[in-house]
Amino acid sequence: MRHLVAVTGMVKVGTRTASGEPFTPSALGPDGTVLGLTPGGVAAEAPATGGTPGNAGFSAQSGLGAAEGLRTWTENGEQRCRTAGGPTRTISPQGTDPQAPVWVDGGAIAGSDAMGQPWVAAGCAETGRTVTDGRPAAGTPVAFSYPYLFTVEPANDGKLRLVDVRTLTVAAEHPLPEGCGRTRWGSRGSSGTRPPPTRRSPGWPGACCVRFRVTAGSRRGRSARCRSPARASGPG
């Protein structure tokens, strides 16, 4: 952690909610809010000052995200979003993959739909847009550092792309490292691709890690993705 961020302080967040249920943290907002879930799928949150997590006022499958005055979560295959005191809206344009990561940065929210296509929404006010760049898909999202969504597309042209979410255009693209071929995977009756192994993950036979370094935007660092090709069912 200390190699990626400057640690300026530390607080303690309770392992149980105010009602006594076990609490598993899932997301950390830029304002220090910690969001997580109970075993029953009830969302709870703790403020930047730490303490016992309280009920966040909604239930979720996954996809938790927080920013100042904003909460987002995956529910029934859709991405929901709510601002403080505002109504709950659906922001995913055509559903969201509950197994895929959801990012919140710079007031924008990014995720993937059930077909693995990336989407981005500018906050809670409007439904998001699918990122296509005039192609069948811009690739699988692997990191988000506002304003850039990083996607990989090894199936056709083997590119790592930086998509500017403000304009939904490709700001830059780079060839994937040599050796990233066309590993097949299956998901919900469809097929797609994932980059092949670049290093083995100890203790997980068949697992691999593909690393991408975030070099632009408000977040800089590394994003490591590990999965077993035999078990992969979607991005994330």
MARPA-494981 format. One record per residue (C-alpha): residue number from 1; residue in one letter; z, x, y. Coordinates in pm, 1 decimal, decimal comma. Example, Ala and Ser with C-alpha at 12.3 -4.5 7.8 and 13.67 -1.06 7.14 Angstrom:
<atoms>
+-----+----+----------+----------+----------+
!   i ! aa !        w !        u !        v !
+-----+----+----------+----------+----------+
!   1 !  A !    780,0 !   1230,0 !   -450,0 !
!   2 !  S !    714,0 !   1367,0 !   -106,0 !
+-----+----+----------+----------+----------+
</atoms>
This chain:
<atoms>
+-----+----+----------+----------+----------+
!   i ! aa !        w !        u !        v !
+-----+----+----------+----------+----------+
!   1 !  M !      0,0 !      0,0 !      0,0 !
!   2 !  R !     92,7 !    271,2 !    247,2 !
!   3 !  H !   -248,8 !    430,8 !    194,1 !
!   4 !  L !   -420,0 !    110,5 !    315,3 !
!   5 !  V !   -196,4 !    -21,9 !    593,5 !
!   6 !  A !     69,1 !    104,3 !    831,3 !
!   7 !  V !    401,3 !    -46,0 !    719,5 !
!   8 !  T !    603,8 !   -119,6 !   1031,7 !
!   9 !  G !    871,1 !   -342,4 !    880,9 !
!  10 !  M !    977,8 !   -536,7 !    577,8 !
!  11 !  V !   1129,3 !   -878,2 !    511,5 !
!  12 !  K !   1251,1 !  -1049,1 !    196,3 !
!  13 !  V !   1097,3 !  -1373,8 !     73,8 !
!  14 !  G !   1289,7 !  -1582,4 !   -176,2 !
!  15 !  T !   1167,3 !  -1618,1 !   -532,9 !
!  16 !  R !   1260,7 !  -1988,4 !   -529,7 !
!  17 !  T !   1181,5 !  -2266,4 !   -289,2 !
!  18 !  A !   1437,3 !  -2465,7 !    -95,9 !
!  19 !  S !   1427,9 !  -2722,2 !   -379,2 !
!  20 !  G !   1497,9 !  -2452,8 !   -639,0 !
!  21 !  E !   1151,6 !  -2422,3 !   -794,3 !
!  22 !  P !   1007,6 !  -2080,3 !   -880,3 !
!  23 !  F !    778,7 !  -1949,1 !   -606,4 !
!  24 !  T !    474,3 !  -1727,2 !   -664,8 !
!  25 !  P !    324,5 !  -1581,7 !   -344,5 !
!  26 !  S !    -54,1 !  -1602,8 !   -322,9 !
!  27 !  A !   -160,0 !  -1533,6 !     35,8 !
!  28 !  L !    -41,2 !  -1347,3 !    343,5 !
!  29 !  G !   -164,0 !  -1465,6 !    681,4 !
!  30 !  P !   -226,4 !  -1234,6 !    977,0 !
!  31 !  D !     69,5 !  -1400,0 !   1149,3 !
!  32 !  G !    294,5 !  -1296,2 !    859,8 !
!  33 !  T !    309,6 !  -1636,9 !    690,1 !
!  34 !  V !    346,6 !  -1614,1 !    311,9 !
!  35 !  L !    186,5 !  -1897,4 !    113,6 !
!  36 !  G !    239,1 !  -1956,8 !   -255,9 !
!  37 !  L !    267,0 !  -2212,9 !   -533,3 !
!  38 !  T !    531,5 !  -2358,0 !   -759,1 !
!  39 !  P !    457,7 !  -2411,4 !  -1131,7 !
!  40 !  G !    374,9 !  -2773,4 !  -1051,3 !
!  41 !  G !    110,1 !  -2676,4 !   -796,2 !
!  42 !  V !    312,8 !  -2762,6 !   -486,0 !
!  43 !  A !    239,6 !  -2523,2 !   -201,0 !
!  44 !  A !    528,9 !  -2358,6 !    -22,7 !
!  45 !  E !    544,3 !  -2115,0 !    265,1 !
!  46 !  A !    779,2 !  -1869,7 !    426,6 !
!  47 !  P !    755,3 !  -1752,1 !    789,5 !
!  48 !  A !    700,1 !  -1395,4 !    900,3 !
!  49 !  T !   1076,4 !  -1351,7 !    922,0 !
!  50 !  G !   1108,1 !  -1413,1 !    547,3 !
!  51 !  G !   1371,6 !  -1627,7 !    381,6 !
!  52 !  T !   1349,6 !  -1922,9 !    146,1 !
!  53 !  P !   1001,7 !  -2079,2 !    117,2 !
!  54 !  G !    981,5 !  -2442,5 !    224,9 !
!  55 !  N !    740,4 !  -2718,0 !    124,5 !
!  56 !  A !    401,2 !  -2667,1 !    292,3 !
!  57 !  G !    310,6 !  -3034,9 !    267,0 !
!  58 !  F !     25,4 !  -3019,6 !     15,6 !
!  59 !  S !    -58,9 !  -2940,3 !   -347,0 !
!  60 !  A !   -322,0 !  -2689,6 !   -452,9 !
!  61 !  Q !   -502,5 !  -2537,7 !   -748,9 !
!  62 !  S !   -564,2 !  -2201,3 !   -585,1 !
!  63 !  G !   -754,6 !  -2064,6 !   -284,7 !
!  64 !  L !   -458,2 !  -2044,8 !    -49,1 !
!  65 !  G !   -513,6 !  -1898,3 !    294,5 !
!  66 !  A !   -326,1 !  -1892,4 !    622,8 !
!  67 !  A !   -380,9 !  -1803,5 !    985,0 !
!  68 !  E !   -191,9 !  -1896,4 !   1298,4 !
!  69 !  G !   -186,0 !  -2277,5 !   1300,9 !
!  70 !  L !   -422,5 !  -2303,3 !   1002,4 !
!  71 !  R !   -373,5 !  -2362,4 !    630,7 !
!  72 !  T !   -644,2 !  -2384,0 !    364,7 !
!  73 !  W !   -635,4 !  -2443,6 !     -9,9 !
!  74 !  T !   -846,7 !  -2544,8 !   -311,7 !
!  75 !  E !   -786,9 !  -2895,5 !   -443,5 !
!  76 !  N !   -996,9 !  -3089,7 !   -695,6 !
!  77 !  G !  -1283,4 !  -2843,3 !   -666,9 !
!  78 !  E !  -1301,4 !  -2864,4 !   -286,9 !
!  79 !  Q !  -1168,2 !  -2640,7 !    -14,0 !
!  80 !  R !   -932,4 !  -2825,4 !    218,6 !
!  81 !  C !   -825,1 !  -2714,9 !    562,8 !
!  82 !  R !   -566,6 !  -2834,0 !    811,0 !
!  83 !  T !   -452,5 !  -2723,9 !   1153,6 !
!  84 !  A !   -103,3 !  -2781,9 !   1286,5 !
!  85 !  G !    -62,8 !  -3154,2 !   1347,9 !
!  86 !  G !   -426,7 !  -3222,1 !   1258,8 !
!  87 !  P !   -592,3 !  -3411,0 !    972,3 !
!  88 !  T !   -685,2 !  -3252,4 !    641,2 !
!  89 !  R !  -1060,1 !  -3187,8 !    617,3 !
!  90 !  T !  -1294,8 !  -3073,3 !    342,4 !
!  91 !  I !  -1474,7 !  -2759,5 !    458,8 !
!  92 !  S !  -1659,9 !  -2648,1 !    143,5 !
!  93 !  P !  -2025,2 !  -2757,4 !    178,0 !
!  94 !  Q !  -2079,4 !  -2826,1 !   -191,8 !
!  95 !  G !  -1749,7 !  -2764,6 !   -363,6 !
!  96 !  T !  -1565,4 !  -2440,4 !   -423,3 !
!  97 !  D !  -1493,2 !  -2235,5 !   -733,4 !
!  98 !  P !  -1116,3 !  -2254,5 !   -796,7 !
!  99 !  Q !  -1131,7 !  -1918,7 !   -975,4 !
! 100 !  A !  -1298,4 !  -1740,4 !   -683,9 !
! 101 !  P !  -1112,5 !  -1572,7 !   -397,3 !
! 102 !  V !  -1088,0 !  -1735,1 !    -54,9 !
! 103 !  W !  -1057,5 !  -1520,4 !    256,2 !
! 104 !  V !   -929,7 !  -1608,5 !    603,5 !
! 105 !  D !  -1002,5 !  -1366,5 !    885,9 !
! 106 !  G !  -1092,7 !  -1399,0 !   1250,8 !
! 107 !  G !  -1047,2 !  -1775,9 !   1235,5 !
! 108 !  A !  -1320,9 !  -1804,2 !    969,8 !
! 109 !  I !  -1281,7 !  -1902,6 !    604,4 !
! 110 !  A !  -1509,3 !  -1774,1 !    327,8 !
! 111 !  G !  -1537,7 !  -1854,7 !    -40,6 !
! 112 !  S !  -1780,4 !  -1933,5 !   -323,6 !
! 113 !  D !  -1911,8 !  -2258,8 !   -463,6 !
! 114 !  A !  -1929,8 !  -2343,2 !   -833,8 !
! 115 !  M !  -2272,3 !  -2176,5 !   -858,0 !
! 116 !  G !  -2135,9 !  -1851,1 !   -716,5 !
! 117 !  Q !  -2303,7 !  -1893,5 !   -378,9 !
! 118 !  P !  -2097,5 !  -1777,9 !    -80,4 !
! 119 !  W !  -2004,7 !  -2020,1 !    196,7 !
! 120 !  V !  -1830,6 !  -1977,2 !    529,7 !
! 121 !  A !  -1656,2 !  -2218,1 !    766,6 !
! 122 !  A !  -1551,9 !  -2161,7 !   1127,2 !
! 123 !  G !  -1200,1 !  -2297,3 !   1094,7 !
! 124 !  C !  -1111,9 !  -2654,1 !   1001,0 !
! 125 !  A !  -1321,8 !  -2847,5 !   1248,6 !
! 126 !  E !  -1650,8 !  -2862,8 !   1057,9 !
! 127 !  T !  -1788,3 !  -2837,4 !    707,1 !
! 128 !  G !  -1891,6 !  -2483,6 !    624,2 !
! 129 !  R !  -2240,8 !  -2356,2 !    552,3 !
! 130 !  T !  -2379,9 !  -2194,6 !    238,3 !
! 131 !  V !  -2495,6 !  -1837,8 !    293,7 !
! 132 !  T !  -2850,7 !  -1805,3 !    159,8 !
! 133 !  D !  -3043,5 !  -1583,7 !    404,1 !
! 134 !  G !  -3359,7 !  -1765,5 !    296,3 !
! 135 !  R !  -3315,7 !  -1647,5 !    -61,0 !
! 136 !  P !  -3190,5 !  -1830,3 !   -370,4 !
! 137 !  A !  -2852,2 !  -1672,6 !   -296,1 !
! 138 !  A !  -2721,7 !  -1387,4 !    -85,6 !
! 139 !  G !  -2514,1 !  -1262,2 !   -377,1 !
! 140 !  T !  -2154,7 !  -1282,0 !   -493,1 !
! 141 !  P !  -1896,1 !  -1230,2 !   -215,8 !
! 142 !  V !  -1658,0 !   -942,4 !   -283,6 !
! 143 !  A !  -1482,0 !   -886,8 !     50,9 !
! 144 !  F !  -1452,0 !  -1034,1 !    400,1 !
! 145 !  S !  -1378,3 !   -838,6 !    717,3 !
! 146 !  Y !  -1463,3 !  -1058,5 !   1013,5 !
! 147 !  P !  -1739,3 !  -1093,5 !   1112,1 !
! 148 !  Y !  -1887,8 !   -943,8 !    796,5 !
! 149 !  L !  -1896,8 !  -1100,7 !    450,3 !
! 150 !  F !  -1977,5 !   -838,9 !    187,1 !
! 151 !  T !  -2192,3 !   -963,5 !   -101,5 !
! 152 !  V !  -2346,7 !   -796,6 !   -405,7 !
! 153 !  E !  -2668,6 !   -905,1 !   -572,5 !
! 154 !  P !  -2745,2 !   -687,2 !   -875,2 !
! 155 !  A !  -2977,9 !   -931,5 !  -1053,8 !
! 156 !  N !  -3293,3 !   -896,0 !   -846,2 !
! 157 !  D !  -3288,1 !   -618,1 !   -589,9 !
! 158 !  G !  -2952,5 !   -446,4 !   -651,2 !
! 159 !  K !  -2813,2 !   -468,9 !   -299,5 !
! 160 !  L !  -2477,9 !   -467,6 !   -124,7 !
! 161 !  R !  -2520,6 !   -680,0 !    188,0 !
! 162 !  L !  -2317,5 !   -725,7 !    505,1 !
! 163 !  V !  -2368,8 !  -1083,4 !    621,6 !
! 164 !  D !  -2271,3 !  -1160,7 !    980,6 !
! 165 !  V !  -2097,2 !  -1497,6 !    943,1 !
! 166 !  R !  -2149,1 !  -1580,7 !   1310,5 !
! 167 !  T !  -2525,3 !  -1597,8 !   1263,6 !
! 168 !  L !  -2552,9 !  -1607,5 !    880,2 !
! 169 !  T !  -2794,9 !  -1316,3 !    893,6 !
! 170 !  V !  -2785,9 !   -989,2 !    703,2 !
! 171 !  A !  -2664,5 !   -718,9 !    938,8 !
! 172 !  A !  -2712,1 !   -436,4 !    689,3 !
! 173 !  E !  -2781,5 !   -379,1 !    324,2 !
! 174 !  H !  -2738,7 !    -84,1 !     93,8 !
! 175 !  P !  -2859,3 !    -13,9 !   -260,2 !
! 176 !  L !  -2594,1 !    -44,7 !   -526,9 !
! 177 !  P !  -2496,0 !    284,6 !   -692,3 !
! 178 !  E !  -2723,9 !    405,5 !   -966,9 !
! 179 !  G !  -2614,4 !    262,9 !  -1299,9 !
! 180 !  C !  -2528,5 !    -82,2 !  -1166,7 !
! 181 !  G !  -2762,1 !   -276,2 !  -1391,4 !
! 182 !  R !  -2794,0 !   -637,3 !  -1491,0 !
! 183 !  T !  -2491,3 !   -732,3 !  -1697,6 !
! 184 !  R !  -2523,2 !  -1094,0 !  -1802,4 !
! 185 !  W !  -2247,2 !  -1348,3 !  -1783,4 !
! 186 !  G !  -2215,8 !  -1720,4 !  -1846,8 !
! 187 !  S !  -2035,4 !  -1983,6 !  -1640,6 !
! 188 !  R !  -2037,6 !  -2360,4 !  -1682,0 !
! 189 !  G !  -2365,4 !  -2355,5 !  -1872,1 !
! 190 !  S !  -2541,3 !  -2133,1 !  -1620,0 !
! 191 !  S !  -2609,4 !  -1763,6 !  -1619,0 !
! 192 !  G !  -2585,4 !  -1492,2 !  -1360,8 !
! 193 !  T !  -2506,0 !  -1125,5 !  -1325,6 !
! 194 !  R !  -2220,8 !   -891,2 !  -1259,0 !
! 195 !  P !  -2227,8 !   -517,3 !  -1193,4 !
! 196 !  P !  -2165,2 !   -318,7 !  -1513,6 !
! 197 !  P !  -1853,3 !   -106,4 !  -1570,2 !
! 198 !  T !  -1796,6 !    193,0 !  -1347,9 !
! 199 !  R !  -1454,0 !    281,9 !  -1487,0 !
! 200 !  R !  -1226,8 !    147,0 !  -1756,3 !
! 201 !  S !   -903,7 !    -30,9 !  -1684,1 !
! 202 !  P !   -620,1 !    102,6 !  -1906,3 !
! 203 !  G !   -469,1 !   -145,9 !  -2145,8 !
! 204 !  W !   -751,0 !   -398,4 !  -2113,6 !
! 205 !  P !  -1025,9 !   -330,1 !  -2369,6 !
! 206 !  G !  -1366,8 !   -405,4 !  -2226,9 !
! 207 !  A !  -1238,6 !   -437,6 !  -1870,9 !
! 208 !  C !  -1402,8 !   -263,2 !  -1580,9 !
! 209 !  C !  -1351,6 !   -203,4 !  -1211,7 !
! 210 !  V !  -1624,4 !   -204,1 !   -951,0 !
! 211 !  R !  -1503,4 !    -70,8 !   -616,3 !
! 212 !  F !  -1642,1 !   -152,1 !   -273,8 !
! 213 !  R !  -1523,1 !     11,0 !     48,2 !
! 214 !  V !  -1502,3 !   -212,8 !    355,3 !
! 215 !  T !  -1657,0 !     -5,9 !    633,8 !
! 216 !  A !  -1700,5 !   -262,3 !    912,0 !
! 217 !  G !  -1520,5 !   -554,7 !   1071,8 !
! 218 !  S !  -1155,8 !   -616,6 !   1137,7 !
! 219 !  R !  -1038,4 !   -509,1 !    791,1 !
! 220 !  R !  -1118,3 !   -169,4 !    651,0 !
! 221 !  G !  -1018,8 !    -36,9 !    312,4 !
! 222 !  R !  -1115,2 !    -89,1 !    -50,2 !
! 223 !  S !  -1170,5 !   -394,9 !   -263,1 !
! 224 !  A !  -1138,2 !   -341,5 !   -639,0 !
! 225 !  R !  -1270,7 !   -599,0 !   -882,2 !
! 226 !  C !  -1163,3 !   -581,2 !  -1248,7 !
! 227 !  R !  -1284,1 !   -806,4 !  -1526,6 !
! 228 !  S !  -1376,4 !   -817,3 !  -1891,7 !
! 229 !  P !  -1747,0 !   -898,4 !  -1936,2 !
! 230 !  A !  -1655,4 !  -1107,0 !  -2237,9 !
! 231 !  R !  -1406,8 !  -1317,2 !  -2042,9 !
! 232 !  A !  -1566,4 !  -1340,8 !  -1700,9 !
! 233 !  S !  -1618,3 !  -1701,2 !  -1598,5 !
! 234 !  G !  -1688,8 !  -1668,5 !  -1228,6 !
! 235 !  P !  -1634,6 !  -1450,3 !   -924,7 !
! 236 !  G !  -1285,3 !  -1347,1 !   -827,0 !
+-----+----+----------+----------+----------+
</atoms>
